[in-house]
Amino acid sequence: RVRALRRLVQQFSAQRNVELAIVPFETNVKNVWPPSASGQRFARPDSLLNTYIGGLQSQLGKGTDYQGALAYAYTLIASDIAAVSTANPVLLPRTRYVVVFLTDGTPYPRCSANDNLSQYADPNNPDLTWADAFGTGDYCNTIDPDQPDAITGFVKGTDRNQNYQLFSYVDQMMELKEQFNVGDVRFHSVLLFNEAAVRACGPICQDLYGTYPNTTPANYPAAAKAIAGWVLRQLAERGNGVYQEFNNGEISNL
């Protein structure tokens, strides 16, 4: 993840008309750049950015809350458009917003408001409603918002990280283009997933990559990769973008 981010920053650093924002996420979005306290939404890369990116590897935990990250990205872009629209609206038709959503796992945790459906999603039917995530105990129905592992804004017993929720945020991003006459809005997705490494990690990595119904433990890594790939392809298609996956740590073409 760190190498991929550094590659992206290096790619954009030479372009003087490009500003960046980095939105790290696990159970919640945390330690964004530029810092929220600065009041900036996007900024040019500075001399400390490389150190900041290097520190993310030890800061991010095992959660992969796609929904929270997508919601934050939408709010970031929408608020920037609103600010530009007020201060200098003539810039909007010449402005492009490009989201690169980079992850190494599936949406986690997934929660369903309905615990009594006759059929839930599985690796062969990823388009259905997902049951409460395996391995979370009764997190989805009992989580206390004051607990350290609580997702900000999540109400126990409701949906979380269901497909329709993830798709909705990308759709809303795309709608901003027409609503505010923005030059362009694109959403690209990138999956970093070394299936052999996950398999070698064994049961200790099941908290990171999940366990799945109708699937043997030996096939959990392949299932996780297939599910993540399906979701990320759908997001990129809705965002008029490109889906890429890197299976062995190769990021030279990112």
C-alpha positions as a Markdown table, in Angstrom:
| # | Residue | x | y | z |
|---|---|---|---|---|
| 1 | Arg | 0.0 | 0.0 | 0.0 |
| 2 | Val | 2.8 | 2.4 | 0.9 |
| 3 | Arg | 4.7 | 1.7 | -2.4 |
| 4 | Ala | 1.5 | 2.2 | -4.3 |
| 5 | Leu | 0.7 | 5.5 | -2.7 |
| 6 | Arg | 4.3 | 6.7 | -3.2 |
| 7 | Arg | 4.1 | 5.7 | -6.8 |
| 8 | Leu | 0.9 | 7.8 | -7.3 |
| 9 | Val | 2.3 | 10.8 | -5.5 |
| 10 | Gln | 5.5 | 10.6 | -7.6 |
| 11 | Gln | 3.4 | 10.5 | -10.7 |
| 12 | Phe | 1.5 | 13.6 | -9.8 |
| 13 | Ser | 4.2 | 15.7 | -8.2 |
| 14 | Ala | 5.6 | 16.9 | -11.5 |
| 15 | Gln | 2.2 | 18.3 | -12.5 |
| 16 | Arg | 2.0 | 21.7 | -11.1 |
| 17 | Asn | -1.7 | 22.0 | -11.6 |
| 18 | Val | -2.5 | 18.9 | -9.5 |
| 19 | Glu | -3.4 | 18.9 | -5.8 |
| 20 | Leu | -3.8 | 15.8 | -3.7 |
| 21 | Ala | -5.7 | 14.5 | -0.7 |
| 22 | Ile | -5.0 | 11.2 | 1.0 |
| 23 | Val | -7.8 | 9.5 | 3.0 |
| 24 | Pro | -6.5 | 6.5 | 4.9 |
| 25 | Phe | -9.1 | 4.2 | 6.3 |
| 26 | Glu | -9.6 | 1.1 | 8.4 |
| 27 | Thr | -12.5 | 0.8 | 10.8 |
| 28 | Asn | -12.7 | 4.6 | 10.4 |
| 29 | Val | -11.0 | 7.3 | 8.3 |
| 30 | Lys | -8.0 | 8.6 | 10.2 |
| 31 | Asn | -5.0 | 10.8 | 9.9 |
| 32 | Val | -6.0 | 12.4 | 6.5 |
| 33 | Trp | -3.6 | 14.6 | 4.5 |
| 34 | Pro | -3.6 | 17.5 | 4.3 |
| 35 | Pro | -4.5 | 17.5 | 8.1 |
| 36 | Ser | -8.1 | 18.5 | 8.6 |
| 37 | Ala | -7.0 | 21.1 | 11.2 |
| 38 | Ser | -5.2 | 23.0 | 8.4 |
| 39 | Gly | -8.6 | 23.8 | 6.7 |
| 40 | Gln | -7.2 | 22.6 | 3.3 |
| 41 | Arg | -9.1 | 20.0 | 1.3 |
| 42 | Phe | -6.3 | 19.4 | -1.2 |
| 43 | Ala | -2.7 | 20.5 | -1.4 |
| 44 | Arg | 0.5 | 20.2 | -3.4 |
| 45 | Pro | 2.9 | 17.4 | -2.2 |
| 46 | Asp | 5.4 | 18.8 | 0.3 |
| 47 | Ser | 8.8 | 17.5 | 1.6 |
| 48 | Leu | 7.1 | 15.7 | 4.6 |
| 49 | Leu | 4.5 | 13.8 | 2.5 |
| 50 | Asn | 6.8 | 10.8 | 1.8 |
| 51 | Thr | 7.4 | 10.4 | 5.6 |
| 52 | Tyr | 3.7 | 10.6 | 6.3 |
| 53 | Ile | 2.9 | 7.9 | 3.8 |
| 54 | Gly | 5.6 | 5.6 | 5.2 |
| 55 | Gly | 4.0 | 5.9 | 8.6 |
| 56 | Leu | 0.6 | 4.6 | 7.4 |
| 57 | Gln | 1.8 | 1.0 | 7.3 |
| 58 | Ser | 2.0 | 0.8 | 11.1 |
| 59 | Gln | -1.0 | 2.9 | 11.7 |
| 60 | Leu | -3.8 | 1.2 | 9.8 |
| 61 | Gly | -5.6 | -1.7 | 11.4 |
| 62 | Lys | -7.6 | -4.6 | 10.1 |
| 63 | Gly | -10.9 | -3.0 | 9.3 |
| 64 | Thr | -11.8 | -2.1 | 5.7 |
| 65 | Asp | -14.8 | 0.2 | 5.9 |
| 66 | Tyr | -15.3 | 1.0 | 2.2 |
| 67 | Gln | -18.5 | 2.9 | 3.1 |
| 68 | Gly | -16.9 | 5.3 | 5.5 |
| 69 | Ala | -14.0 | 6.0 | 3.0 |
| 70 | Leu | -16.4 | 6.6 | 0.1 |
| 71 | Ala | -18.6 | 8.9 | 2.2 |
| 72 | Tyr | -15.6 | 10.9 | 3.3 |
| 73 | Ala | -14.4 | 11.2 | -0.3 |
| 74 | Tyr | -17.8 | 12.4 | -1.5 |
| 75 | Thr | -18.0 | 15.0 | 1.2 |
| 76 | Leu | -14.4 | 16.2 | 0.5 |
| 77 | Ile | -15.2 | 16.7 | -3.2 |
| 78 | Ala | -18.6 | 18.2 | -2.7 |
| 79 | Ser | -17.3 | 20.7 | -0.1 |
| 80 | Asp | -14.5 | 21.7 | -2.4 |
| 81 | Ile | -16.9 | 22.3 | -5.3 |
| 82 | Ala | -19.1 | 24.4 | -3.0 |
| 83 | Ala | -16.1 | 26.5 | -1.9 |
| 84 | Val | -14.9 | 27.0 | -5.5 |
| 85 | Ser | -18.4 | 27.8 | -6.7 |
| 86 | Thr | -18.6 | 30.6 | -4.1 |
| 87 | Ala | -15.1 | 32.0 | -4.5 |
| 88 | Asn | -14.4 | 31.6 | -8.2 |
| 89 | Pro | -17.0 | 29.6 | -10.1 |
| 90 | Val | -15.3 | 30.2 | -13.5 |
| 91 | Leu | -12.7 | 27.5 | -12.4 |
| 92 | Leu | -15.2 | 24.7 | -12.1 |
| 93 | Pro | -15.5 | 23.8 | -15.9 |
| 94 | Arg | -11.7 | 23.6 | -15.9 |
| 95 | Thr | -11.5 | 21.4 | -12.8 |
| 96 | Arg | -11.2 | 17.6 | -12.7 |
| 97 | Tyr | -11.7 | 15.5 | -9.6 |
| 98 | Val | -10.1 | 12.0 | -9.8 |
| 99 | Val | -10.6 | 9.4 | -7.0 |
| 100 | Val | -8.2 | 6.5 | -6.9 |
| 101 | Phe | -9.6 | 4.0 | -4.4 |
| 102 | Leu | -6.9 | 1.7 | -3.3 |
| 103 | Thr | -7.5 | -1.3 | -1.0 |
| 104 | Asp | -6.1 | -4.7 | -0.2 |
| 105 | Gly | -9.3 | -6.4 | 1.1 |
| 106 | Thr | -13.0 | -6.8 | 0.9 |
| 107 | Pro | -15.5 | -4.4 | 2.6 |
| 108 | Tyr | -15.4 | -5.2 | 6.3 |
| 109 | Pro | -17.4 | -5.4 | 8.4 |
| 110 | Arg | -20.5 | -6.0 | 6.4 |
| 111 | Cys | -23.8 | -5.8 | 8.3 |
| 112 | Ser | -27.4 | -6.5 | 7.4 |
| 113 | Ala | -30.5 | -4.9 | 8.9 |
| 114 | Asn | -32.4 | -8.1 | 8.0 |
| 115 | Asp | -31.1 | -11.2 | 9.7 |
| 116 | Asn | -33.8 | -13.5 | 8.4 |
| 117 | Leu | -33.4 | -13.5 | 4.6 |
| 118 | Ser | -33.7 | -16.9 | 2.9 |
| 119 | Gln | -30.6 | -16.3 | 0.9 |
| 120 | Tyr | -27.6 | -14.1 | 1.4 |
| 121 | Ala | -24.6 | -13.2 | -0.8 |
| 122 | Asp | -21.7 | -15.6 | -1.2 |
| 123 | Pro | -18.6 | -15.7 | -3.4 |
| 124 | Asn | -20.8 | -17.0 | -6.3 |
| 125 | Asn | -23.5 | -14.4 | -5.7 |
| 126 | Pro | -21.8 | -11.2 | -4.6 |
| 127 | Asp | -24.6 | -9.0 | -5.9 |
| 128 | Leu | -27.0 | -10.1 | -3.1 |
| 129 | Thr | -27.3 | -8.7 | 0.4 |
| 130 | Trp | -24.5 | -9.8 | 2.7 |
| 131 | Ala | -25.2 | -11.3 | 6.0 |
| 132 | Asp | -23.5 | -10.0 | 9.1 |
| 133 | Ala | -19.8 | -10.6 | 8.6 |
| 134 | Phe | -18.4 | -13.9 | 9.7 |
| 135 | Gly | -15.9 | -13.5 | 12.5 |
| 136 | Thr | -17.5 | -10.4 | 13.9 |
| 137 | Gly | -19.5 | -12.2 | 16.6 |
| 138 | Asp | -22.6 | -10.0 | 17.2 |
| 139 | Tyr | -20.8 | -6.8 | 16.4 |
| 140 | Cys | -23.4 | -5.6 | 13.9 |
| 141 | Asn | -26.3 | -5.8 | 16.4 |
| 142 | Thr | -24.6 | -5.0 | 19.7 |
| 143 | Ile | -21.7 | -2.6 | 19.1 |
| 144 | Asp | -21.5 | 0.3 | 21.5 |
| 145 | Pro | -20.7 | 3.6 | 19.8 |
| 146 | Asp | -18.3 | 4.4 | 22.6 |
| 147 | Gln | -16.2 | 1.3 | 22.0 |
| 148 | Pro | -12.8 | 1.8 | 20.4 |
| 149 | Asp | -13.7 | -0.4 | 17.4 |
| 150 | Ala | -17.0 | 1.3 | 16.7 |
| 151 | Ile | -17.6 | 2.7 | 13.2 |
| 152 | Thr | -18.3 | 6.4 | 13.4 |
| 153 | Gly | -22.0 | 7.0 | 12.5 |
| 154 | Phe | -22.9 | 3.3 | 12.3 |
| 155 | Val | -26.2 | 2.4 | 14.1 |
| 156 | Lys | -26.3 | -1.1 | 15.4 |
| 157 | Gly | -28.8 | -3.4 | 13.6 |
| 158 | Thr | -28.6 | -1.4 | 10.3 |
| 159 | Asp | -27.0 | -2.1 | 7.0 |
| 160 | Arg | -23.3 | -1.4 | 6.5 |
| 161 | Asn | -21.1 | -1.8 | 3.5 |
| 162 | Gln | -23.9 | -3.4 | 1.5 |
| 163 | Asn | -23.4 | -3.0 | -2.3 |
| 164 | Tyr | -26.2 | -0.5 | -2.7 |
| 165 | Gln | -24.6 | 1.8 | -0.1 |
| 166 | Leu | -21.2 | 1.7 | -1.8 |
| 167 | Phe | -22.6 | 2.2 | -5.2 |
| 168 | Ser | -24.7 | 5.2 | -4.0 |
| 169 | Tyr | -21.6 | 7.2 | -3.0 |
| 170 | Val | -19.9 | 6.8 | -6.3 |
| 171 | Asp | -23.2 | 7.7 | -8.1 |
| 172 | Gln | -23.4 | 10.8 | -6.0 |
| 173 | Met | -19.9 | 11.8 | -6.9 |
| 174 | Met | -20.7 | 11.4 | -10.6 |
| 175 | Glu | -23.8 | 13.5 | -10.2 |
| 176 | Leu | -21.7 | 16.4 | -9.0 |
| 177 | Lys | -20.3 | 16.9 | -12.5 |
| 178 | Glu | -23.7 | 17.9 | -14.0 |
| 179 | Gln | -25.0 | 19.6 | -10.9 |
| 180 | Phe | -22.1 | 22.1 | -10.8 |
| 181 | Asn | -20.8 | 22.1 | -14.4 |
| 182 | Val | -17.5 | 20.5 | -13.2 |
| 183 | Gly | -15.0 | 19.6 | -16.0 |
| 184 | Asp | -14.9 | 15.9 | -15.0 |
| 185 | Val | -15.3 | 13.5 | -12.1 |
| 186 | Arg | -13.7 | 10.0 | -12.4 |
| 187 | Phe | -13.5 | 7.1 | -10.0 |
| 188 | His | -10.7 | 4.5 | -10.4 |
| 189 | Ser | -10.2 | 1.4 | -8.2 |
| 190 | Val | -7.1 | -0.6 | -7.4 |
| 191 | Leu | -6.8 | -4.0 | -5.7 |
| 192 | Leu | -3.5 | -5.0 | -4.1 |
| 193 | Phe | -4.0 | -8.7 | -3.3 |
| 194 | Asn | -1.3 | -11.4 | -3.2 |
| 195 | Glu | -3.4 | -14.6 | -2.9 |
| 196 | Ala | -0.5 | -16.8 | -2.3 |
| 197 | Ala | 0.7 | -14.6 | 0.6 |
| 198 | Val | -2.8 | -14.6 | 2.2 |
| 199 | Arg | -2.9 | -18.4 | 1.9 |
| 200 | Ala | 0.5 | -18.8 | 3.5 |
| 201 | Cys | -0.6 | -16.5 | 6.3 |
| 202 | Gly | -3.3 | -19.0 | 7.2 |
| 203 | Pro | -5.9 | -18.6 | 9.9 |
| 204 | Ile | -4.2 | -15.6 | 11.5 |
| 205 | Cys | -5.2 | -13.6 | 8.4 |
| 206 | Gln | -8.9 | -14.6 | 8.4 |
| 207 | Asp | -9.6 | -11.5 | 10.5 |
| 208 | Leu | -8.1 | -9.4 | 7.7 |
| 209 | Tyr | -9.6 | -11.1 | 4.6 |
| 210 | Gly | -12.7 | -12.8 | 6.0 |
| 211 | Thr | -14.4 | -16.2 | 6.0 |
| 212 | Tyr | -17.2 | -17.0 | 3.6 |
| 213 | Pro | -20.3 | -19.2 | 3.5 |
| 214 | Asn | -20.4 | -22.2 | 1.1 |
| 215 | Thr | -16.6 | -22.0 | 0.9 |
| 216 | Thr | -13.9 | -24.2 | 2.4 |
| 217 | Pro | -11.2 | -22.5 | 4.5 |
| 218 | Ala | -8.6 | -23.4 | 1.8 |
| 219 | Asn | -10.6 | -21.3 | -0.7 |
| 220 | Tyr | -11.1 | -18.2 | 1.5 |
| 221 | Pro | -8.2 | -16.3 | -0.1 |
| 222 | Ala | -9.5 | -16.9 | -3.6 |
| 223 | Ala | -13.0 | -15.9 | -2.4 |
| 224 | Ala | -11.8 | -12.7 | -0.8 |
| 225 | Lys | -10.0 | -11.7 | -4.0 |
| 226 | Ala | -13.0 | -12.5 | -6.2 |
| 227 | Ile | -15.4 | -10.6 | -4.0 |
| 228 | Ala | -13.1 | -7.5 | -3.7 |
| 229 | Gly | -12.5 | -7.6 | -7.5 |
| 230 | Trp | -16.2 | -7.7 | -8.2 |
| 231 | Val | -17.1 | -4.8 | -6.0 |
| 232 | Leu | -14.2 | -2.7 | -7.2 |
| 233 | Arg | -15.1 | -3.3 | -10.9 |
| 234 | Gln | -18.6 | -2.2 | -10.2 |
| 235 | Leu | -17.4 | 1.0 | -8.5 |
| 236 | Ala | -15.0 | 1.8 | -11.4 |
| 237 | Glu | -17.7 | 1.2 | -14.0 |
| 238 | Arg | -20.1 | 3.5 | -12.2 |
| 239 | Gly | -17.4 | 6.1 | -11.9 |
| 240 | Asn | -16.4 | 6.1 | -15.6 |
| 241 | Gly | -13.0 | 4.8 | -14.4 |
| 242 | Val | -10.6 | 1.9 | -14.6 |
| 243 | Tyr | -10.2 | -1.1 | -12.4 |
| 244 | Gln | -6.7 | -2.5 | -11.8 |
| 245 | Glu | -5.4 | -5.3 | -9.7 |
| 246 | Phe | -1.8 | -6.1 | -8.6 |
| 247 | Asn | -1.4 | -9.7 | -7.4 |
| 248 | Asn | 2.3 | -9.9 | -6.5 |
| 249 | Gly | 3.3 | -6.5 | -5.3 |
| 250 | Glu | 4.1 | -5.1 | -8.7 |
| 251 | Ile | 3.0 | -1.5 | -9.0 |
| 252 | Ser | 5.3 | -0.2 | -11.7 |
| 253 | Asn | 2.3 | 0.4 | -14.0 |
| 254 | Leu | 0.0 | 2.0 | -11.4 |
